[in-house]
Amino acid sequence: MSKILCPICGTATSPSPVVIEDERAYLADESSEKRAIYGKARVFAITDDKSPHYVSHGVFKCQACGERFVAKKHNWQDQEWIPVYPFPRRSIAEDIPEPIKSEFEEANLCFAVGAYRASAAMCQRALESLCQNKKVPGLNELLANGIISQNLFDRATEIRLWAGITKHKPLTESVSPEDAEQLLEYLSMILDHVYVEPARLEALKKKRKQIEKSQ
């Protein structure tokens, strides 16, 4: 089984299906006229809402934190499981101003429910709000004014171009989970550089000065 991002601890883990013991489980018995018997059984907590042959939902245990969560497949042929409960949420730093913070949260929520095209579009929307917050017309000015580096500019440009694909290409042109996750990481890098790290540095400076003053 491929790794799943645990919605509780955020660790990429290879989870194991939870085993449940049932004191009175339904057991098929093809060898007798009863056709079925009841007895104690140990079963995997995986089921399907349509056919028992095509598993689509499961309860898994994270190998990192030991907690249990529910994951699903979009269809029975998929090999990838997507966490659905508890609802996966990425912690967003309070140093990121509104509406950028809310738009970044929405991009993560779209990713969590499998709306990858929408996630990419919200990443682009957060970049537009960043430009408005810094009072510049676009990404080129963010670079020219030294607000972002060339590396971050390249990542921001990729977010913009992918968002363009989601708006203008047919619905059959899909954005994969890996694509959307990478775009979210790029946006996170940009927001960390512009808002989070400067705030942390300022807090560290302030604490150091307080220590120096008290000596």
DOPAVEX-847168 format. One record per residue (C-alpha): x negated, y, z negated; residue in three letters; residue number from 1. Coordinates in pm, 1 decimal. Layout:
N
+----------+----------+----------+------+-----+
!       xx !       yy !       zz ! code ! pos !
+----------+----------+----------+------+-----+
!        X !        Y !        Z !  ala ! NUM !
...
+----------+----------+----------+------+-----+
//
This chain:
215
+----------+----------+----------+------+-----+
!       xx !       yy !       zz ! code ! pos !
+----------+----------+----------+------+-----+
!      0.0 !      0.0 !      0.0 !  met !   1 !
!   -128.5 !    347.3 !     89.4 !  ser !   2 !
!   -184.7 !    604.9 !   -180.6 !  lys !   3 !
!    103.6 !    818.6 !   -306.6 !  ile !   4 !
!     73.1 !   1159.1 !   -471.6 !  leu !   5 !
!    221.1 !   1102.4 !   -818.4 !  cys !   6 !
!    494.5 !   1365.1 !   -877.6 !  pro !   7 !
!    419.9 !   1366.5 !  -1251.2 !  ile !   8 !
!     41.7 !   1402.5 !  -1278.7 !  cys !   9 !
!    -36.1 !   1505.4 !   -919.0 !  gly !  10 !
!   -297.4 !   1232.2 !   -873.1 !  thr !  11 !
!   -330.6 !   1044.0 !   -544.7 !  ala !  12 !
!   -278.8 !    689.1 !   -665.9 !  thr !  13 !
!   -218.0 !    339.8 !   -533.3 !  ser !  14 !
!     89.5 !    262.5 !   -744.9 !  pro !  15 !
!    221.9 !    -78.2 !   -832.7 !  ser !  16 !
!    593.0 !   -170.7 !   -811.6 !  pro !  17 !
!    752.3 !   -194.3 !  -1154.7 !  val !  18 !
!    851.1 !   -544.0 !  -1262.5 !  val !  19 !
!   1182.2 !   -572.4 !  -1451.0 !  ile !  20 !
!   1291.5 !   -876.6 !  -1648.8 !  glu !  21 !
!   1658.2 !   -963.2 !  -1618.0 !  asp !  22 !
!   1809.2 !  -1210.6 !  -1865.9 !  glu !  23 !
!   2098.1 !  -1296.9 !  -1633.7 !  arg !  24 !
!   1979.6 !  -1243.4 !  -1279.8 !  ala !  25 !
!   2168.9 !  -1368.9 !   -975.1 !  tyr !  26 !
!   1967.5 !  -1651.4 !   -820.0 !  leu !  27 !
!   2051.8 !  -1808.7 !   -486.6 !  ala !  28 !
!   2075.5 !  -2187.9 !   -503.2 !  asp !  29 !
!   2095.1 !  -2342.8 !   -158.9 !  glu !  30 !
!   2037.2 !  -2695.1 !   -295.4 !  ser !  31 !
!   2364.4 !  -2724.1 !   -486.3 !  ser !  32 !
!   2732.4 !  -2675.0 !   -423.7 !  glu !  33 !
!   2734.2 !  -2377.9 !   -660.3 !  lys !  34 !
!   2551.4 !  -2177.6 !   -396.8 !  arg !  35 !
!   2429.8 !  -1946.4 !   -676.3 !  ala !  36 !
!   2322.7 !  -1965.6 !  -1036.5 !  ile !  37 !
!   2239.5 !  -1714.7 !  -1306.5 !  tyr !  38 !
!   1919.7 !  -1721.0 !  -1505.1 !  gly !  39 !
!   1626.3 !  -1524.4 !  -1637.1 !  lys !  40 !
!   1412.1 !  -1368.0 !  -1365.4 !  ala !  41 !
!   1139.4 !  -1113.2 !  -1313.0 !  arg !  42 !
!   1212.6 !   -885.8 !  -1017.7 !  val !  43 !
!   1040.3 !   -588.7 !   -855.2 !  phe !  44 !
!   1230.6 !   -263.8 !   -899.6 !  ala !  45 !
!   1263.1 !   -211.1 !   -527.0 !  ile !  46 !
!   1591.9 !   -212.7 !   -341.6 !  thr !  47 !
!   1766.0 !    -90.4 !    -30.6 !  asp !  48 !
!   2096.1 !     87.0 !     12.4 !  asp !  49 !
!   2192.5 !   -104.5 !    328.0 !  lys !  50 !
!   2017.9 !   -437.5 !    361.7 !  ser !  51 !
!   1814.9 !   -641.8 !    112.0 !  pro !  52 !
!   1572.4 !   -729.5 !    391.8 !  his !  53 !
!   1473.7 !   -369.0 !    459.5 !  tyr !  54 !
!   1335.3 !   -204.0 !    147.4 !  val !  55 !
!   1375.1 !    174.2 !    136.1 !  ser !  56 !
!   1365.8 !    277.1 !   -233.0 !  his !  57 !
!   1142.9 !    167.2 !   -515.8 !  gly !  58 !
!   1033.9 !    235.8 !   -872.4 !  val !  59 !
!    657.7 !    258.4 !   -906.3 !  phe !  60 !
!    409.0 !    300.6 !  -1187.9 !  lys !  61 !
!    124.1 !    547.9 !  -1144.1 !  cys !  62 !
!   -213.3 !    387.1 !  -1215.1 !  gln !  63 !
!   -353.2 !    722.6 !  -1327.0 !  ala !  64 !
!    -99.4 !    846.1 !  -1585.3 !  cys !  65 !
!    105.7 !    528.4 !  -1638.7 !  gly !  66 !
!    438.2 !    704.2 !  -1575.2 !  glu !  67 !
!    712.6 !    570.0 !  -1350.5 !  arg !  68 !
!    866.8 !    744.9 !  -1053.1 !  phe !  69 !
!   1103.1 !    676.2 !   -764.3 !  val !  70 !
!    983.0 !    681.5 !   -403.1 !  ala !  71 !
!   1151.5 !    612.0 !    -71.5 !  lys !  72 !
!   1084.8 !    541.2 !    293.4 !  lys !  73 !
!   1254.3 !    735.7 !    572.2 !  his !  74 !
!   1332.2 !    404.8 !    742.1 !  asn !  75 !
!   1246.6 !     41.1 !    683.4 !  trp !  76 !
!    964.6 !     39.3 !    939.7 !  gln !  77 !
!    763.9 !    310.5 !    761.7 !  asp !  78 !
!    459.8 !    209.6 !    561.5 !  gln !  79 !
!    445.7 !    538.3 !    372.7 !  glu !  80 !
!    637.4 !    596.9 !     48.6 !  trp !  81 !
!    746.0 !    951.1 !    -46.2 !  ile !  82 !
!    816.8 !   1043.3 !   -412.3 !  pro !  83 !
!   1173.6 !   1165.8 !   -468.8 !  val !  84 !
!   1214.0 !   1157.4 !   -850.0 !  tyr !  85 !
!   1104.1 !   1328.7 !  -1061.8 !  pro !  86 !
!   1116.2 !   1604.3 !   -803.0 !  phe !  87 !
!    753.7 !   1669.8 !   -697.4 !  pro !  88 !
!    648.9 !   2026.5 !   -769.9 !  arg !  89 !
!    313.0 !   2194.3 !   -739.1 !  arg !  90 !
!    218.7 !   2432.8 !  -1017.0 !  ser !  91 !
!    195.5 !   2784.7 !   -872.1 !  ile !  92 !
!    -30.8 !   3038.3 !  -1043.5 !  ala !  93 !
!    148.0 !   3331.9 !  -1204.8 !  glu !  94 !
!   -120.7 !   3564.8 !  -1066.0 !  asp !  95 !
!     33.7 !   3533.0 !   -718.0 !  ile !  96 !
!    281.1 !   3821.6 !   -672.6 !  pro !  97 !
!    636.8 !   3798.6 !   -545.8 !  glu !  98 !
!    768.2 !   3725.5 !   -290.1 !  pro !  99 !
!    452.9 !   3534.3 !   -193.9 !  ile ! 100 !
!    480.2 !   3308.1 !   -497.9 !  lys ! 101 !
!    840.4 !   3210.1 !   -423.7 !  ser ! 102 !
!    761.0 !   3148.0 !    -56.3 !  glu ! 103 !
!    466.0 !   2927.5 !   -148.6 !  phe ! 104 !
!    691.2 !   2735.8 !   -388.7 !  glu ! 105 !
!    950.1 !   2693.3 !   -113.3 !  glu ! 106 !
!    683.4 !   2563.2 !    125.1 !  ala ! 107 !
!    591.8 !   2301.8 !   -136.7 !  asn ! 108 !
!    956.0 !   2210.2 !   -195.6 !  leu ! 109 !
!   1009.3 !   2162.0 !    178.2 !  cys ! 110 !
!    707.3 !   1932.2 !    184.0 !  phe ! 111 !
!    838.3 !   1735.9 !   -114.9 !  ala ! 112 !
!   1166.4 !   1650.6 !     59.8 !  val ! 113 !
!    998.3 !   1566.2 !    391.2 !  gly ! 114 !
!   1089.5 !   1888.3 !    575.9 !  ala ! 115 !
!    741.0 !   1931.0 !    718.7 !  tyr ! 116 !
!    830.0 !   2174.7 !    997.6 !  arg ! 117 !
!   1003.3 !   2399.0 !    745.4 !  ala ! 118 !
!    702.7 !   2372.0 !    513.9 !  ser ! 119 !
!    470.5 !   2495.9 !    788.8 !  ala ! 120 !
!    708.6 !   2782.4 !    868.3 !  ala ! 121 !
!    719.6 !   2889.5 !    501.7 !  met ! 122 !
!    339.0 !   2887.0 !    487.4 !  cys ! 123 !
!    341.3 !   3137.9 !    770.6 !  gln ! 124 !
!    606.8 !   3345.7 !    592.8 !  arg ! 125 !
!    389.2 !   3360.1 !    280.2 !  ala ! 126 !
!     98.3 !   3486.2 !    492.8 !  leu ! 127 !
!    319.0 !   3759.9 !    635.9 !  glu ! 128 !
!    412.8 !   3866.6 !    282.6 !  ser ! 129 !
!     44.6 !   3865.4 !    186.2 !  leu ! 130 !
!    -26.1 !   4109.9 !    468.4 !  cys ! 131 !
!    260.1 !   4330.5 !    352.8 !  gln ! 132 !
!    131.0 !   4316.7 !     -3.9 !  asn ! 133 !
!   -213.5 !   4429.6 !    111.4 !  lys ! 134 !
!    -57.3 !   4691.0 !    342.5 !  lys ! 135 !
!   -216.5 !   4561.3 !    662.1 !  val ! 136 !
!    -42.0 !   4469.3 !    989.4 !  pro ! 137 !
!   -194.3 !   4124.3 !   1031.8 !  gly ! 138 !
!   -464.1 !   3865.3 !    975.5 !  leu ! 139 !
!   -727.6 !   4053.0 !   1176.8 !  asn ! 140 !
!   -704.3 !   4343.7 !    934.8 !  glu ! 141 !
!   -731.3 !   4110.9 !    635.3 !  leu ! 142 !
!  -1063.1 !   3995.3 !    779.6 !  leu ! 143 !
!  -1181.4 !   4340.9 !    884.1 !  ala ! 144 !
!  -1108.8 !   4484.0 !    538.8 !  asn ! 145 !
!  -1297.3 !   4204.5 !    364.4 !  gly ! 146 !
!   -986.8 !   4068.1 !    193.7 !  ile ! 147 !
!  -1053.3 !   3721.2 !    336.3 !  ile ! 148 !
!  -1366.6 !   3557.6 !    474.9 !  ser ! 149 !
!  -1414.4 !   3424.0 !    826.2 !  gln ! 150 !
!  -1351.5 !   3068.4 !    702.3 !  asn ! 151 !
!  -1024.2 !   3170.8 !    540.2 !  leu ! 152 !
!   -929.9 !   3372.0 !    848.4 !  phe ! 153 !
!   -973.9 !   3057.8 !   1060.9 !  asp ! 154 !
!   -747.9 !   2864.9 !    822.8 !  arg ! 155 !
!   -487.3 !   3142.0 !    819.7 !  ala ! 156 !
!   -492.2 !   3145.9 !   1200.0 !  thr ! 157 !
!   -428.7 !   2771.8 !   1205.7 !  glu ! 158 !
!   -126.5 !   2819.5 !    977.6 !  ile ! 159 !
!      5.9 !   3087.5 !   1213.2 !  arg ! 160 !
!    -42.7 !   2872.3 !   1522.5 !  leu ! 161 !
!    119.8 !   2566.2 !   1365.0 !  trp ! 162 !
!    415.2 !   2778.2 !   1256.6 !  ala ! 163 !
!    448.0 !   2887.5 !   1619.6 !  gly ! 164 !
!    471.4 !   2523.0 !   1724.5 !  ile ! 165 !
!    754.0 !   2458.7 !   1477.3 !  thr ! 166 !
!    950.9 !   2752.6 !   1616.8 !  lys ! 167 !
!    907.8 !   2699.4 !   1990.2 !  his ! 168 !
!    846.0 !   2329.8 !   2054.7 !  lys ! 169 !
!   1129.2 !   2073.6 !   2083.7 !  pro ! 170 !
!   1234.7 !   1891.7 !   1769.0 !  leu ! 171 !
!   1068.4 !   1578.5 !   1902.5 !  thr ! 172 !
!    733.0 !   1751.3 !   1848.8 !  glu ! 173 !
!    693.2 !   1656.6 !   1483.9 !  ser ! 174 !
!    467.5 !   1791.0 !   1210.7 !  val ! 175 !
!    325.5 !   1493.6 !   1022.0 !  ser ! 176 !
!    297.7 !   1480.2 !    640.5 !  pro ! 177 !
!    -80.1 !   1504.1 !    676.7 !  glu ! 178 !
!    -49.9 !   1816.4 !    893.9 !  asp ! 179 !
!    186.2 !   1989.5 !    651.8 !  ala ! 180 !
!    -23.9 !   1896.2 !    350.5 !  glu ! 181 !
!   -336.1 !   2038.9 !    515.2 !  gln ! 182 !
!   -158.5 !   2366.2 !    592.0 !  leu ! 183 !
!    -44.5 !   2389.5 !    229.3 !  leu ! 184 !
!   -402.8 !   2338.2 !    115.8 !  glu ! 185 !
!   -521.3 !   2613.6 !    348.7 !  tyr ! 186 !
!   -259.1 !   2852.1 !    211.2 !  leu ! 187 !
!   -355.0 !   2757.7 !   -142.8 !  ser ! 188 !
!   -720.6 !   2837.3 !    -68.1 !  met ! 189 !
!   -625.3 !   3178.4 !     70.5 !  ile ! 190 !
!   -400.5 !   3271.1 !   -221.8 !  leu ! 191 !
!   -659.2 !   3149.6 !   -472.7 !  asp ! 192 !
!   -923.0 !   3368.8 !   -310.8 !  his ! 193 !
!   -705.6 !   3679.6 !   -283.8 !  val ! 194 !
!   -514.0 !   3665.6 !   -613.3 !  tyr ! 195 !
!   -600.9 !   3382.1 !   -852.0 !  val ! 196 !
!   -981.0 !   3389.3 !   -866.2 !  glu ! 197 !
!  -1005.2 !   3771.2 !   -902.7 !  pro ! 198 !
!   -759.1 !   3754.9 !  -1195.0 !  ala ! 199 !
!   -956.8 !   3474.7 !  -1360.6 !  arg ! 200 !
!  -1282.6 !   3661.5 !  -1312.2 !  leu ! 201 !
!  -1134.3 !   3975.7 !  -1464.2 !  glu ! 202 !
!  -1004.7 !   3777.7 !  -1762.8 !  ala ! 203 !
!  -1348.4 !   3621.5 !  -1811.5 !  leu ! 204 !
!  -1518.0 !   3962.1 !  -1797.8 !  lys ! 205 !
!  -1269.2 !   4101.8 !  -2049.3 !  lys ! 206 !
!  -1330.1 !   3815.1 !  -2290.9 !  lys ! 207 !
!  -1708.3 !   3852.8 !  -2261.3 !  arg ! 208 !
!  -1690.2 !   4225.4 !  -2333.1 !  lys ! 209 !
!  -1474.6 !   4159.1 !  -2639.2 !  gln ! 210 !
!  -1730.2 !   3908.2 !  -2768.6 !  ile ! 211 !
!  -2015.6 !   4150.4 !  -2705.4 !  glu ! 212 !
!  -1828.8 !   4431.2 !  -2878.8 !  lys ! 213 !
!  -1761.0 !   4220.8 !  -3187.6 !  ser ! 214 !
!  -2127.4 !   4129.0 !  -3237.4 !  gln ! 215 !
+----------+----------+----------+------+-----+
//
